[in-house]
Amino acid sequence: MRLENKIAIITGAGSGIGKATALLFAEEGAKVIVADIIEKGGEETVNEIRNKGGDAFFFKLDVTNREQSKQLAKEIVEKYGRIDILINNAGITQDALVTKMAEEQWDKVINVNLKGVFNCIQAVVEAMINQGNGVIINAASITGIFGNIGQTNYAATKAGVIGLTKSLAKELGKKGIRVNAVSPGFIMTPMTSNVPEKLLEMFKEKTPLHKLGEAKDVAYAYLYLSSDESKFVNGAVLCVDGGLAI
């Protein structure tokens, strides 16, 4: 097993990419902390893992709440004595053209997608420094590299995540902590389920592989970057996009 007995926190693990990652990590031997603001989805993920013989528990987490993030880290250290992996996967969209975007839409996306990542990293990094190792993986996006009409807020957060990742890779590498990012392309998840079919077909045409990705495609990227197979990978942004970035 590639993650045997590793303690892994996965935010946004109640659905989509986060859920696929939680299930895969459990299969690979990790003890998974399913962190999500939506209790029903989080509990369902935990139950699926336990039904397959895995080890998981749910923590209701609003990543914008710094105290909740600190409490999560505290409870994990008390329970397991360490935190090996943090997957900052939680994210939202609030799309609108910039001329019509409300300040609330801007603030909400920034708070969840960027400040939430910062909150969770600050919460766990002391434990990782004390133990002398750890892995942090942040969810970026192809949108953070190329931008997208109607997503100035989302693109800004994902570009910010990439900058944060590279800076922390330099800052924390000497502490034994690797920091990387995964940049998905167009992935079929609950977040994209309401996208009109015409747009989905357009995305397929733009992607060299001429298909959309699945949540598990991104989960496998998280798995690689969390495992010892990537022990010399630090500050990378791994595109999981069917070739869209080329």
N, C-alpha and C positions, 0 to 999 in steps of 0.2 A: 504493500500500500504506500502511495506516494506522500501521504500526509498523516501517517500513523501517529496517533496521540497528540497531534498538533491542536492547539486551542485557537479557533478561528471565529472572529466576529464578522458577520456579513450584514451590512445595512441594506434596507429595502429588500429583505429576503422573503417577504410574504407573497411575491408574485414575480413574473417575468424572469429577467436575467438573474436577479438575486435568488429567486427560488431554485432555478436550475443549478446555480452555483452551490447553494446549500446542500442540495441533494447529491451533487457530484462529490463535494468535499467529504460528506459523510460516508459515501461509498469508498472513498480513498482513505478512510480511517480517522478523519478529523473529528474532534468534538466541536460541534457547531453552535454558536450563539446566533439565533435568528432574531435580528433586530429590525423592527418595523413599527411604523406609527399605526398601522391597521392591524388590530389584534386578531381578527378572524383569519386573515390571510397568513399571518405569522404562525398562529397555532396550527393551521392546516399543514404548513410546511413542516413543523416540528413533528406532527403526528405521522406524516408520510415517512420521515426519516426514522422515527422510532419503530414504525410498523415493518421497516426493512432491517431492523436490528441495529440501527445507528444511534448515536448519542447526540442529543440536541436539547436546548431549552429556549424558550421565547422571552425576549425582553422588549417591552413596549418602549419605543424610542422615537422621540421627535429630535432629529439631528440638529435643529436650530436651537434646542434647549441645552445650554452648556452644562447645567447641573445634572441633567439626565445622562448626558454622555459621561460625565465624571463618575456618576453612580454606577453606570454599567461597568466601566473599567474597574472600579473598586470591588464590585461583587465578583467579577471574574477572577481577579487576583486572589481574593479571599477563598474562592471555591477551588481554583486550579493551581494557584501559585505563580501563574505566568500568562502572558498573552503573546502568541506566536504570530498571528496573522490578523490584519485588519483589511477588509475589502470595503472601501467607500463606494458603494454601489447605488445608494439611494439618490433619486433625482426626480424632478418634475419638469413639465413644460407649461408655459402660459403664453401661447403664441399670439402675436399681433404685429401689424406693421408699425414702425416706429412712430408714425404720425398719430396712431390710434392707441398706442400702448399706454395703459394706465400706470401710474407710479407704483401702485400696489402690485401689478403684474411683474414689474421689474424687480421690486424689493423681494417678493416671495421667491422668485427663481434664484436670485443671488443668495438669499439666506439659506435655502435648502441645498443648492448645488455647489456652492462655493464655501460659504461660511460653515455649513454643516460638515463639510470635509475637514476644514480647519478645526472645528470643535472636537470631532472624533479623534483626529490625530493628536491634538494636545492632551486628550483624555488618556490615551494609551501609551504615549511615547515615553513617559517616565518609567513605566514597567519594562518596556523594551530596552531602554538604556541600562537599567539596573541589571537585567539578565544578560546583556551583552549581545543581543541579536533580536531580529524581528523582520517582518515583511509587511509593507504597506502598499496597497494597490488602489489606485484611484480611477474612477470611471470618467474618462474623457469622452470625446465624440468626434467623428469626422467633421461635424459642424463647427467644432472649436478650431479646426485647421483651415477650412474653406469658407466658413460662414454659411448662412442660409436665409433667404428672404422670409421675413416674418418671425425670425428667431434671434433678434439682436441680444435679448436677455440671455437666452440659452447658450448661444455661441460665446458670449462674453464669459459666462461661467466656465465653460469647457476649455476655452483658451486659458483662463485663469488657472484651472486645474493642471493644465500641462506645465505652465510656468511654476506653479507650486511644487509639482512633482520633481522637476529638474533641480529646483533650488534645494529641496529637502534631501534629494539624493546626494548632493554635495555636502550638505550640513550633517546628515545622519549616517552617511556611509562609514565614517571613521568610528562610529559607535557600534558597527556591526549590523546596522539596519538598512535593508534595501528598500528603495521607494521607486515604484514604476507605475505606469498608467496603461490602460487598455482603451483604445479608441474604436468603438463599434461604428459600422456603417448603418445601413438600414436593416434593422432586426425586427422580426415579427414578435411583438410582445403586447400585453394589454395596453401599453402606452401608444402603440401604433395601430391598434385594432379599429379605431374610428377614422383612420385615414381613407379617403375615397379610393376606390379600386383604380381609377384612372391615374391617380398620383402614384400608387404602388407600382403600376405597370411602367410608369416613367422612371421610377427608381431602379427597377429591374433593368431597363434599357441602358441606364447610365452606368450600371455596375458591370465590369468586364465579364464576370461569371454569369451574368444575366439571370440572377435569382436573388432573393432576399435571404438574409441570415436567420438562423434560429438561436434562441436563447442559449442553448447548450454550446453553440460555437464560441460564444463569449466566455461561458463558464470554463471551457477547456483552456482558454487563454489565461484566465485567472489561475487555474490549476497549475499550469506550467510556471507562471511567475511566482507562485507560492511555494513551489517544490524546490528541492535541492538541485534539480536539473538546471535551474536558472541562477545558481549561486554567484555567478559572475555577471549577472545582468542587473544594472542599476541606472536609474534615470532614463529608462527607455519608454517610448510610447509605441505600444504594439497595436497596429491597425488590424482590426478584424472586420473587413469591409468588402471582401470579394474583389479587391483590386481597385476600388474606387479612388484611392489616394494616389495612384500612379498616373 
